[in-house]
Amino acid sequence: MKKILLIEDDDTLREILVEALQDEGFDVWEADNGVTGVSLAQKIMLDLIVCDVDMPGMNGFKVLDRLQQNPATSEIPFIFISGNSYLAHDYANNQPNQANACLLKPFSFRELLVLVKCQLKNPVPEELAHM
């Protein structure tokens, strides 16, 4: 079972996404802030991290930077989710440590699932491939 860490400070969105990913058969860990997310990522052998960009304290950019500095976590595929298109696009395209993908809020679960499966190199189901 693939292990995914979801770092999202919006409780409602995090709960919805955790449940939906679990329904798809993933083992989902969750964190409501960047500090907790980094700590979990360093303790668990993860297959993927999905992380909000705009969080108080340690934002998603700092989470990615911290994890990419650690050889044990530097190769974990990383997807940003963000409601700020300019901030996410600018960072994803202009920083040396880039996320593998970025999904802008609001998004459908199907959109997230396609990105998750692509990053995990799972085949994308035909009904999702033609969205």
Sequence and secondary structure as in RCSB ss.txt:
>XXXX:A:sequence
MKKILLIEDDDTLREILVEALQDEGFDVWEADNGVTGVSLAQKIMLDLIVCDVDMPGMNGFKVLDRLQQNPATSE
IPFIFISGNSYLAHDYANNQPNQANACLLKPFSFRELLVLVKCQLKNPVPEELAHM
>XXXX:A:secstr
  EEEEE S HHHHHHHHHHHHHTT EEEEESSHHHHHHHHHHS  SEEEEES  SSS HHHHHHHHHTSTTTTT
S EEEEES HHHHHHHHHHSSS  SEEEESS  HHHHHHHHHHHTT    HHHHT 
